[in-house]
């Protein structure tokens, strides 16, 4: 949650709650879940983990 607050929410004033909600969803879907290292995946990103499974 701290990363989202620093990287996204602290950067702008949001005109409405709906706009902020959409921005948060886009941030999580495009960066946070894709690139963040997960301890349950052996400290690999989901993309790296899926690539290793496919090989």
PQR file with spaces between the fields and no chain letter, atoms N, CA, C, O and H, PARSE charges and radii, in Angstrom:
ATOM       1  N    UNK     1       0.823   -1.196    0.000 -0.4000 1.5000
ATOM       2  CA   UNK     1       0.000    0.000    0.000 -0.0000 2.0000
ATOM       3  C    UNK     1       0.864    1.255    0.000  0.5500 1.7000
ATOM       4  O    UNK     1       0.485    2.270   -0.584 -0.5500 1.4000
ATOM       5  N    UNK     2       2.018    1.190    0.649 -0.4000 1.5000
ATOM       6  CA   UNK     2       2.900    2.349    0.702 -0.0000 2.0000
ATOM       7  C    UNK     2       3.388    2.759   -0.674  0.5500 1.7000
ATOM       8  O    UNK     2       3.495    3.950   -0.967 -0.5500 1.4000
ATOM       9  H    UNK     2       2.326    0.365    1.123  0.4000 1.0000
ATOM      10  N    UNK     3       3.687    1.774   -1.527 -0.4000 1.5000
ATOM      11  CA   UNK     3       4.149    2.076   -2.878 -0.0000 2.0000
ATOM      12  C    UNK     3       3.079    2.816   -3.660  0.5500 1.7000
ATOM      13  O    UNK     3       3.380    3.791   -4.349 -0.5500 1.4000
ATOM      14  H    UNK     3       3.600    0.807   -1.289  0.4000 1.0000
ATOM      15  N    UNK     4       1.856    2.375   -3.566 -0.4000 1.5000
ATOM      16  CA   UNK     4       0.760    3.036   -4.282 -0.0000 2.0000
ATOM      17  C    UNK     4       0.606    4.470   -3.794  0.5500 1.7000
ATOM      18  O    UNK     4       0.408    5.384   -4.595 -0.5500 1.4000
ATOM      19  H    UNK     4       1.612    1.583   -3.006  0.4000 1.0000
ATOM      20  N    UNK     5       0.696    4.664   -2.502 -0.4000 1.5000
ATOM      21  CA   UNK     5       0.569    6.014   -1.953 -0.0000 2.0000
ATOM      22  C    UNK     5       1.686    6.917   -2.453  0.5500 1.7000
ATOM      23  O    UNK     5       1.438    8.062   -2.830 -0.5500 1.4000
ATOM      24  H    UNK     5       0.856    3.922   -1.851  0.4000 1.0000
ATOM      25  N    UNK     6       2.912    6.409   -2.459 -0.4000 1.5000
ATOM      26  CA   UNK     6       4.052    7.219   -2.898 -0.0000 2.0000
ATOM      27  C    UNK     6       4.050    7.445   -4.402  0.5500 1.7000
ATOM      28  O    UNK     6       4.214    8.575   -4.862 -0.5500 1.4000
ATOM      29  H    UNK     6       3.113    5.478   -2.152  0.4000 1.0000
ATOM      30  N    UNK     7       3.867    6.378   -5.169 -0.4000 1.5000
ATOM      31  CA   UNK     7       4.016    6.442   -6.614 -0.0000 2.0000
ATOM      32  C    UNK     7       2.802    7.003   -7.356  0.5500 1.7000
ATOM      33  O    UNK     7       2.947    7.567   -8.440 -0.5500 1.4000
ATOM      34  H    UNK     7       3.734    5.459   -4.795  0.4000 1.0000
ATOM      35  N    UNK     8       1.635    6.854   -6.793 -0.4000 1.5000
ATOM      36  CA   UNK     8       0.432    7.222   -7.532 -0.0000 2.0000
ATOM      37  C    UNK     8      -0.405    8.263   -6.815  0.5500 1.7000
ATOM      38  O    UNK     8      -0.651    9.341   -7.357 -0.5500 1.4000
ATOM      39  H    UNK     8       1.517    6.395   -5.913  0.4000 1.0000
ATOM      40  N    UNK     9      -0.833    7.965   -5.642 -0.4000 1.5000
ATOM      41  CA   UNK     9      -1.804    8.830   -4.980 -0.0000 2.0000
ATOM      42  C    UNK     9      -1.229   10.174   -4.557  0.5500 1.7000
ATOM      43  O    UNK     9      -1.955   11.168   -4.522 -0.5500 1.4000
ATOM      44  H    UNK     9      -0.633    7.089   -5.202  0.4000 1.0000
ATOM      45  N    UNK    10       0.052   10.224   -4.238 -0.4000 1.5000
ATOM      46  CA   UNK    10       0.655   11.469   -3.809 -0.0000 2.0000
ATOM      47  C    UNK    10       1.018   12.406   -4.936  0.5500 1.7000
ATOM      48  O    UNK    10       1.519   13.501   -4.682 -0.5500 1.4000
ATOM      49  H    UNK    10       0.641    9.417   -4.267  0.4000 1.0000
ATOM      50  N    UNK    11       0.781   12.009   -6.178 -0.4000 1.5000
ATOM      51  CA   UNK    11       1.248   12.796   -7.314 -0.0000 2.0000
ATOM      52  C    UNK    11       0.231   13.799   -7.849  0.5500 1.7000
ATOM      53  O    UNK    11       0.606   14.705   -8.593 -0.5500 1.4000
ATOM      54  H    UNK    11       0.374   11.119   -6.385  0.4000 1.0000
ATOM      55  N    UNK    12      -1.025   13.666   -7.496 -0.4000 1.5000
ATOM      56  CA   UNK    12      -2.035   14.535   -8.102 -0.0000 2.0000
ATOM      57  C    UNK    12      -3.261   14.675   -7.204  0.5500 1.7000
ATOM      58  O    UNK    12      -3.511   13.854   -6.321 -0.5500 1.4000
ATOM      59  H    UNK    12      -1.330   12.930   -6.892  0.4000 1.0000
ATOM      60  N    UNK    13      -4.000   15.722   -7.454 -0.4000 1.5000
ATOM      61  CA   UNK    13      -5.313   15.870   -6.818 -0.0000 2.0000
ATOM      62  C    UNK    13      -6.319   15.191   -7.748  0.5500 1.7000
ATOM      63  O    UNK    13      -6.316   15.435   -8.955 -0.5500 1.4000
ATOM      64  H    UNK    13      -3.797   16.389   -8.171  0.4000 1.0000
ATOM      65  N    UNK    14      -7.152   14.368   -7.204 -0.4000 1.5000
ATOM      66  CA   UNK    14      -8.080   13.581   -8.008 -0.0000 2.0000
ATOM      67  C    UNK    14      -9.431   14.284   -8.066  0.5500 1.7000
ATOM      68  O    UNK    14      -9.974   14.663   -7.028 -0.5500 1.4000
ATOM      69  H    UNK    14      -7.155   14.170   -6.223  0.4000 1.0000
ATOM      70  N    UNK    15      -9.984   14.465   -9.274 -0.4000 1.5000
ATOM      71  CA   UNK    15     -11.243   15.189   -9.418 -0.0000 2.0000
ATOM      72  C    UNK    15     -12.448   14.452   -8.837  0.5500 1.7000
ATOM      73  O    UNK    15     -13.432   15.076   -8.439 -0.5500 1.4000
ATOM      74  H    UNK    15      -9.543   14.158  -10.118  0.4000 1.0000
ATOM      75  N    UNK    16     -12.367   13.129   -8.791 -0.4000 1.5000
ATOM      76  CA   UNK    16     -13.474   12.360   -8.220 -0.0000 2.0000
ATOM      77  C    UNK    16     -12.956   11.028   -7.716  0.5500 1.7000
ATOM      78  O    UNK    16     -11.852   10.604   -8.058 -0.5500 1.4000
ATOM      79  H    UNK    16     -11.568   12.622   -9.115  0.4000 1.0000
ATOM      80  N    UNK    17     -13.755   10.384   -6.911 -0.4000 1.5000
ATOM      81  CA   UNK    17     -13.390    9.080   -6.380 -0.0000 2.0000
ATOM      82  C    UNK    17     -13.331    8.048   -7.505  0.5500 1.7000
ATOM      83  O    UNK    17     -12.490    7.149   -7.470 -0.5500 1.4000
ATOM      84  H    UNK    17     -14.652   10.728   -6.634  0.4000 1.0000
ATOM      85  N    UNK    18     -14.182    8.160   -8.472 -0.4000 1.5000
ATOM      86  CA   UNK    18     -14.198    7.210   -9.586 -0.0000 2.0000
ATOM      87  C    UNK    18     -12.907    7.289  -10.399  0.5500 1.7000
ATOM      88  O    UNK    18     -12.375    6.260  -10.815 -0.5500 1.4000
ATOM      89  H    UNK    18     -14.865    8.890   -8.501  0.4000 1.0000
ATOM      90  N    UNK    19     -12.408    8.485  -10.625 -0.4000 1.5000
ATOM      91  CA   UNK    19     -11.158    8.661  -11.368 -0.0000 2.0000
ATOM      92  C    UNK    19      -9.992    8.065  -10.575  0.5500 1.7000
ATOM      93  O    UNK    19      -9.138    7.384  -11.143 -0.5500 1.4000
ATOM      94  H    UNK    19     -12.841    9.321  -10.288  0.4000 1.0000
ATOM      95  N    UNK    20      -9.958    8.316   -9.280 -0.4000 1.5000
ATOM      96  CA   UNK    20      -8.908    7.763   -8.430 -0.0000 2.0000
ATOM      97  C    UNK    20      -8.978    6.236   -8.411  0.5500 1.7000
ATOM      98  O    UNK    20      -7.948    5.568   -8.494 -0.5500 1.4000
ATOM      99  H    UNK    20     -10.652    8.869   -8.819  0.4000 1.0000
ATOM     100  N    UNK    21     -10.162    5.694   -8.304 -0.4000 1.5000
ATOM     101  CA   UNK    21     -10.343    4.241   -8.288 -0.0000 2.0000
ATOM     102  C    UNK    21      -9.842    3.621   -9.586  0.5500 1.7000
ATOM     103  O    UNK    21      -9.181    2.583   -9.560 -0.5500 1.4000
ATOM     104  H    UNK    21     -10.999    6.237   -8.237  0.4000 1.0000
ATOM     105  N    UNK    22     -10.144    4.236  -10.705 -0.4000 1.5000
ATOM     106  CA   UNK    22      -9.677    3.736  -11.996 -0.0000 2.0000
ATOM     107  C    UNK    22      -8.162    3.797  -12.092  0.5500 1.7000
ATOM     108  O    UNK    22      -7.539    2.863  -12.596 -0.5500 1.4000
ATOM     109  H    UNK    22     -10.680    5.079  -10.727  0.4000 1.0000
ATOM     110  N    UNK    23      -7.562    4.875  -11.620 -0.4000 1.5000
ATOM     111  CA   UNK    23      -6.113    5.017  -11.651 -0.0000 2.0000
ATOM     112  C    UNK    23      -5.444    3.951  -10.783  0.5500 1.7000
ATOM     113  O    UNK    23      -4.422    3.386  -11.172 -0.5500 1.4000
ATOM     114  H    UNK    23      -8.068    5.634  -11.211  0.4000 1.0000
ATOM     115  N    UNK    24      -6.011    3.680   -9.624 -0.4000 1.5000
ATOM     116  CA   UNK    24      -5.458    2.651   -8.738 -0.0000 2.0000
ATOM     117  C    UNK    24      -5.554    1.279   -9.395  0.5500 1.7000
ATOM     118  O    UNK    24      -4.596    0.508   -9.357 -0.5500 1.4000
ATOM     119  H    UNK    24      -6.841    4.139   -9.308  0.4000 1.0000
ATOM     120  N    UNK    25      -6.685    0.971   -9.989 -0.4000 1.5000
ATOM     121  CA   UNK    25      -6.854   -0.315  -10.666 -0.0000 2.0000
ATOM     122  C    UNK    25      -5.837   -0.464  -11.794  0.5500 1.7000
ATOM     123  O    UNK    25      -5.201   -1.509  -11.925 -0.5500 1.4000
ATOM     124  H    UNK    25      -7.464    1.598  -10.020  0.4000 1.0000
ATOM     125  N    UNK    26      -5.684    0.581  -12.609 -0.4000 1.5000
ATOM     126  CA   UNK    26      -4.728    0.529  -13.721 -0.0000 2.0000
ATOM     127  C    UNK    26      -3.304    0.332  -13.218  0.5500 1.7000
ATOM     128  O    UNK    26      -2.534   -0.426  -13.808 -0.5500 1.4000
ATOM     129  H    UNK    26      -6.202    1.430  -12.503  0.4000 1.0000
ATOM     130  N    UNK    27      -2.951    1.014  -12.124 -0.4000 1.5000
ATOM     131  CA   UNK    27      -1.616    0.885  -11.551 -0.0000 2.0000
ATOM     132  C    UNK    27      -1.369   -0.546  -11.076  0.5500 1.7000
ATOM     133  O    UNK    27      -0.318   -1.122  -11.360 -0.5500 1.4000
ATOM     134  H    UNK    27      -3.576    1.629  -11.645  0.4000 1.0000
ATOM     135  N    UNK    28      -2.310   -1.109  -10.369 -0.4000 1.5000
ATOM     136  CA   UNK    28      -2.141   -2.466   -9.855 -0.0000 2.0000
ATOM     137  C    UNK    28      -2.083   -3.476  -10.991  0.5500 1.7000
ATOM     138  O    UNK    28      -1.243   -4.376  -10.979 -0.5500 1.4000
ATOM     139  H    UNK    28      -3.163   -0.642  -10.138  0.4000 1.0000
ATOM     140  N    UNK    29      -2.958   -3.338  -11.961 -0.4000 1.5000
ATOM     141  CA   UNK    29      -3.021   -4.297  -13.061 -0.0000 2.0000
ATOM     142  C    UNK    29      -1.808   -4.210  -13.976  0.5500 1.7000
ATOM     143  O    UNK    29      -1.347   -5.233  -14.481 -0.5500 1.4000
ATOM     144  H    UNK    29      -3.640   -2.607  -11.970  0.4000 1.0000
ATOM     145  N    UNK    30      -1.284   -3.011  -14.199 -0.4000 1.5000
ATOM     146  CA   UNK    30      -0.212   -2.860  -15.185 -0.0000 2.0000
ATOM     147  C    UNK    30       1.182   -2.920  -14.593  0.5500 1.7000
ATOM     148  O    UNK    30       2.113   -3.290  -15.308 -0.5500 1.4000
ATOM     149  H    UNK    30      -1.658   -2.180  -13.788  0.4000 1.0000
ATOM     150  N    UNK    31       1.378   -2.583  -13.348 -0.4000 1.5000
ATOM     151  CA   UNK    31       2.724   -2.579  -12.805 -0.0000 2.0000
ATOM     152  C    UNK    31       2.850   -3.471  -11.589  0.5500 1.7000
ATOM     153  O    UNK    31       3.656   -4.401  -11.571 -0.5500 1.4000
ATOM     154  H    UNK    31       0.622   -2.282  -12.767  0.4000 1.0000
ATOM     155  N    UNK    32       2.076   -3.196  -10.603 -0.4000 1.5000
ATOM     156  CA   UNK    32       2.275   -3.793   -9.289 -0.0000 2.0000
ATOM     157  C    UNK    32       2.202   -5.312   -9.331  0.5500 1.7000
ATOM     158  O    UNK    32       3.111   -5.974   -8.829 -0.5500 1.4000
ATOM     159  H    UNK    32       1.421   -2.441  -10.618  0.4000 1.0000
ATOM     160  N    UNK    33       1.168   -5.883   -9.904 -0.4000 1.5000
ATOM     161  CA   UNK    33       1.017   -7.332   -9.918 -0.0000 2.0000
ATOM     162  C    UNK    33       1.918   -8.010  -10.938  0.5500 1.7000
ATOM     163  O    UNK    33       2.237   -9.189  -10.787 -0.5500 1.4000
ATOM     164  H    UNK    33       0.429   -5.345  -10.311  0.4000 1.0000
ATOM     165  N    UNK    34       2.327   -7.302  -11.957 -0.4000 1.5000
ATOM     166  CA   UNK    34       3.124   -7.906  -13.022 -0.0000 2.0000
ATOM     167  C    UNK    34       4.609   -7.925  -12.686  0.5500 1.7000
ATOM     168  O    UNK    34       5.280   -8.926  -12.934 -0.5500 1.4000
ATOM     169  H    UNK    34       2.067   -6.344  -12.080  0.4000 1.0000
ATOM     170  N    UNK    35       5.132   -6.843  -12.129 -0.4000 1.5000
ATOM     171  CA   UNK    35       6.576   -6.704  -11.936 -0.0000 2.0000
ATOM     172  C    UNK    35       7.055   -6.930  -10.512  0.5500 1.7000
ATOM     173  O    UNK    35       8.232   -7.221  -10.299 -0.5500 1.4000
ATOM     174  H    UNK    35       4.587   -6.029  -11.928  0.4000 1.0000
ATOM     175  N    UNK    36       6.182   -6.805   -9.549 -0.4000 1.5000
ATOM     176  CA   UNK    36       6.597   -6.923   -8.154 -0.0000 2.0000
ATOM     177  C    UNK    36       7.054   -8.344   -7.856  0.5500 1.7000
ATOM     178  O    UNK    36       6.436   -9.309   -8.306 -0.5500 1.4000
ATOM     179  H    UNK    36       5.225   -6.569   -9.722  0.4000 1.0000
ATOM     180  N    UNK    37       8.142   -8.469   -7.095 -0.4000 1.5000
ATOM     181  CA   UNK    37       8.638   -9.782   -6.714 -0.0000 2.0000
ATOM     182  C    UNK    37       7.766  -10.355   -5.604  0.5500 1.7000
ATOM     183  O    UNK    37       7.427   -9.656   -4.649 -0.5500 1.4000
ATOM     184  H    UNK    37       8.643   -7.685   -6.729  0.4000 1.0000
ATOM     185  N    UNK    38       7.409  -11.610   -5.732 -0.4000 1.5000
ATOM     186  CA   UNK    38       6.546  -12.276   -4.769 -0.0000 2.0000
ATOM     187  C    UNK    38       7.340  -13.366   -4.059  0.5500 1.7000
ATOM     188  O    UNK    38       7.962  -14.208   -4.708 -0.5500 1.4000
ATOM     189  H    UNK    38       7.684  -12.178   -6.508  0.4000 1.0000
ATOM     190  N    UNK    39       7.321  -13.352   -2.739 -0.4000 1.5000
ATOM     191  CA   UNK    39       8.050  -14.360   -1.982 -0.0000 2.0000
ATOM     192  C    UNK    39       7.488  -15.760   -2.240  0.5500 1.7000
ATOM     193  O    UNK    39       8.239  -16.736   -2.241 -0.5500 1.4000
ATOM     194  H    UNK    39       6.816  -12.668   -2.213  0.4000 1.0000
ATOM     195  N    UNK    40       6.195  -15.865   -2.456 -0.4000 1.5000
ATOM     196  CA   UNK    40       5.586  -17.175   -2.704 -0.0000 2.0000
ATOM     197  C    UNK    40       5.985  -17.759   -4.064  0.5500 1.7000
ATOM     198  O    UNK    40       5.768  -18.944   -4.315 -0.5500 1.4000
ATOM     199  H    UNK    40       5.585  -15.073   -2.456  0.4000 1.0000
ATOM     200  N    UNK    41       6.562  -16.938   -4.935 -0.4000 1.5000
ATOM     201  CA   UNK    41       7.010  -17.395   -6.255 -0.0000 2.0000
ATOM     202  C    UNK    41       8.530  -17.497   -6.317  0.5500 1.7000
ATOM     203  O    UNK    41       9.116  -17.491   -7.399 -0.5500 1.4000
ATOM     204  H    UNK    41       6.738  -15.975   -4.731  0.4000 1.0000
ATOM     205  N    UNK    42       9.160  -17.589   -5.157 -0.4000 1.5000
ATOM     206  CA   UNK    42      10.618  -17.675   -5.132 -0.0000 2.0000
ATOM     207  C    UNK    42      11.278  -16.344   -5.437  0.5500 1.7000
ATOM     208  O    UNK    42      12.349  -16.309   -6.042 -0.5500 1.4000
ATOM     209  H    UNK    42       8.683  -17.593   -4.278  0.4000 1.0000
ATOM     210  N    UNK    43      10.665  -15.268   -5.035 -0.4000 1.5000
ATOM     211  CA   UNK    43      11.146  -13.897   -5.271 -0.0000 2.0000
ATOM     212  C    UNK    43      11.335  -13.614   -6.761  0.5500 1.7000
ATOM     213  O    UNK    43      12.317  -13.004   -7.185 -0.5500 1.4000
ATOM     214  H    UNK    43       9.795  -15.296   -4.544  0.4000 1.0000
ATOM     215  N    UNK    44      10.370  -14.074   -7.527 -0.4000 1.5000
ATOM     216  CA   UNK    44      10.296  -13.764   -8.958 -0.0000 2.0000
ATOM     217  C    UNK    44       9.004  -13.021   -9.217  0.5500 1.7000
ATOM     218  O    UNK    44       8.051  -13.108   -8.442 -0.5500 1.4000
ATOM     219  H    UNK    44       9.572  -14.570   -7.184  0.4000 1.0000
ATOM     220  N    UNK    45       8.985  -12.290  -10.316 -0.4000 1.5000
ATOM     221  CA   UNK    45       7.747  -11.618  -10.704 -0.0000 2.0000
ATOM     222  C    UNK    45       6.810  -12.658  -11.307  0.5500 1.7000
ATOM     223  O    UNK    45       7.265  -13.718  -11.738 -0.5500 1.4000
ATOM     224  H    UNK    45       9.759  -12.219  -10.945  0.4000 1.0000
ATOM     225  N    UNK    46       5.520  -12.375  -11.345 -0.4000 1.5000
ATOM     226  CA   UNK    46       4.594  -13.325  -11.974 -0.0000 2.0000
ATOM     227  C    UNK    46       4.966  -13.628  -13.430  0.5500 1.7000
ATOM     228  O    UNK    46       4.807  -14.760  -13.888 -0.5500 1.4000
ATOM     229  H    UNK    46       5.151  -11.513  -10.995  0.4000 1.0000
ATOM     230  N    UNK    47       5.457  -12.627  -14.150 -0.4000 1.5000
ATOM     231  CA   UNK    47       5.843  -12.852  -15.547 -0.0000 2.0000
ATOM     232  C    UNK    47       7.022  -13.821  -15.631  0.5500 1.7000
ATOM     233  O    UNK    47       7.026  -14.718  -16.474 -0.5500 1.4000
ATOM     234  H    UNK    47       5.587  -11.708  -13.778  0.4000 1.0000
ATOM     235  N    UNK    48       8.024  -13.646  -14.760 -0.4000 1.5000
ATOM     236  CA   UNK    48       9.166  -14.563  -14.744 -0.0000 2.0000
ATOM     237  C    UNK    48       8.729  -15.972  -14.355  0.5500 1.7000
ATOM     238  O    UNK    48       9.189  -16.954  -14.938 -0.5500 1.4000
ATOM     239  H    UNK    48       8.020  -12.917  -14.076  0.4000 1.0000
ATOM     240  N    UNK    49       7.848  -16.065  -13.377 -0.4000 1.5000
ATOM     241  CA   UNK    49       7.366  -17.358  -12.906 -0.0000 2.0000
ATOM     242  C    UNK    49       6.619  -18.098  -14.020  0.5500 1.7000
ATOM     243  O    UNK    49       6.845  -19.290  -14.229 -0.5500 1.4000
ATOM     244  H    UNK    49       7.474  -15.268  -12.904  0.4000 1.0000
ATOM     245  N    UNK    50       5.752  -17.413  -14.720 -0.4000 1.5000
ATOM     246  CA   UNK    50       4.998  -18.052  -15.802 -0.0000 2.0000
ATOM     247  C    UNK    50       5.903  -18.463  -16.947  0.5500 1.7000
ATOM     248  O    UNK    50       5.683  -19.501  -17.571 -0.5500 1.4000
ATOM     249  H    UNK    50       5.569  -16.444  -14.550  0.4000 1.0000
ATOM     250  N    UNK    51       6.929  -17.650  -17.232 -0.4000 1.5000
ATOM     251  CA   UNK    51       7.875  -18.004  -18.275 -0.0000 2.0000
ATOM     252  C    UNK    51       8.637  -19.279  -17.902  0.5500 1.7000
ATOM     253  O    UNK    51       8.858  -20.149  -18.744 -0.5500 1.4000
ATOM     254  H    UNK    51       7.107  -16.807  -16.724  0.4000 1.0000
ATOM     255  N    UNK    52       9.033  -19.375  -16.635 -0.4000 1.5000
ATOM     256  CA   UNK    52       9.748  -20.566  -16.170 -0.0000 2.0000
ATOM     257  C    UNK    52       8.851  -21.805  -16.237  0.5500 1.7000
ATOM     258  O    UNK    52       9.326  -22.892  -16.567 -0.5500 1.4000
ATOM     259  H    UNK    52       8.854  -18.668  -15.951  0.4000 1.0000
ATOM     260  N    UNK    53       7.572  -21.653  -15.931 -0.4000 1.5000
ATOM     261  CA   UNK    53       6.656  -22.790  -16.006 -0.0000 2.0000
ATOM     262  C    UNK    53       6.440  -23.268  -17.435  0.5500 1.7000
ATOM     263  O    UNK    53       6.295  -24.466  -17.680 -0.5500 1.4000
ATOM     264  H    UNK    53       7.187  -20.770  -15.663  0.4000 1.0000
ATOM     265  N    UNK    54       6.420  -22.336  -18.372 -0.4000 1.5000
ATOM     266  CA   UNK    54       6.166  -22.677  -19.772 -0.0000 2.0000
ATOM     267  C    UNK    54       7.365  -23.370  -20.408  0.5500 1.7000
ATOM     268  O    UNK    54       7.214  -24.111  -21.380 -0.5500 1.4000
ATOM     269  H    UNK    54       6.538  -21.363  -18.173  0.4000 1.0000
ATOM     270  N    UNK    55       8.556  -23.129  -19.861 -0.4000 1.5000
ATOM     271  CA   UNK    55       9.781  -23.702  -20.456 -0.0000 2.0000
ATOM     272  C    UNK    55       9.971  -25.157  -20.114  0.5500 1.7000
ATOM     273  O    UNK    55      10.950  -25.769  -20.541 -0.5500 1.4000
ATOM     274  H    UNK    55       8.679  -22.527  -19.072  0.4000 1.0000
